[in-house]
Amino acid sequence: MNHLSNPSYSPNRLINKVQEMMRIQSDLQLAIAISVDRTTIAKIRKKKVPVGASMLLRLHDLTGLPAKELQKWMRVEA
């Protein structure tokens, strides 16, 4: 099973927590802050594309949090 179909994988949780932490109110504002197209955020939310290393690096640069911590935010605890 790849992680996109894994029920414990929640990229929405990661995006929501980053937005909350950085007081960013929309996906468009987040996309601008990390220099990606807003459709990239939409595709990640819909699990059409994974949160890759470059995205984690961009989120790290924005938040200052380690990539490992950001990865943890994508997991839904059972």
C-alpha positions in Angstrom: 0.0 0.0 0.0 1.4 3.4 -0.9 1.2 6.2 1.6 -1.4 8.1 -0.5 -3.9 5.4 0.1 -2.9 4.8 3.7 -5.8 5.9 6.0 -3.3 7.1 8.6 -1.8 9.6 6.1 -3.3 13.0 6.5 -1.7 15.8 4.5 -4.7 18.0 5.4 -3.6 17.8 9.1 -0.1 19.0 8.2 -1.4 21.9 6.0 -4.0 23.0 8.6 -1.4 22.9 11.5 1.1 24.9 9.5 -1.5 27.5 8.5 -2.7 27.7 12.2 0.9 28.0 13.5 1.8 30.7 10.9 -1.6 32.4 11.1 -2.1 31.9 7.4 -5.8 31.9 6.6 -6.0 30.3 3.2 -4.3 27.7 0.9 -3.5 30.6 -1.5 -1.7 32.5 1.2 0.3 29.3 2.1 1.1 28.7 -1.6 2.4 32.2 -1.9 4.4 31.9 1.3 6.2 28.8 0.1 6.4 29.7 -3.5 4.3 27.0 -5.0 1.2 27.1 -7.2 -2.1 27.0 -5.3 -3.1 23.9 -7.3 -0.2 22.1 -5.6 -1.7 22.6 -2.2 -5.1 21.4 -3.6 -3.5 18.3 -5.0 -1.8 17.5 -1.8 -5.1 18.0 0.2 -6.9 15.6 -2.2 -4.0 13.1 -1.9 -3.3 13.3 -5.7 0.4 14.1 -5.0 2.4 13.3 -1.9 4.1 15.7 0.4 7.6 15.3 -1.0 11.0 16.3 0.3 11.0 19.7 -1.5 7.6 20.5 0.1 8.8 19.5 3.5 11.9 21.7 3.0 9.7 24.6 2.0 7.5 24.1 5.1 10.6 23.8 7.3 11.9 27.1 5.9 8.6 28.7 6.6 8.1 27.3 10.1 11.6 26.5 11.3 10.4 23.1 12.5 12.4 20.0 11.6 11.1 17.9 8.7 10.7 14.9 11.0 8.3 17.0 13.1 6.3 18.0 10.1 6.2 14.4 8.9 4.7 13.4 12.3 1.9 15.9 11.7 0.8 14.0 8.6 0.1 10.8 10.6 -3.3 10.2 12.2 -2.9 8.6 15.5 -4.9 5.4 16.0 
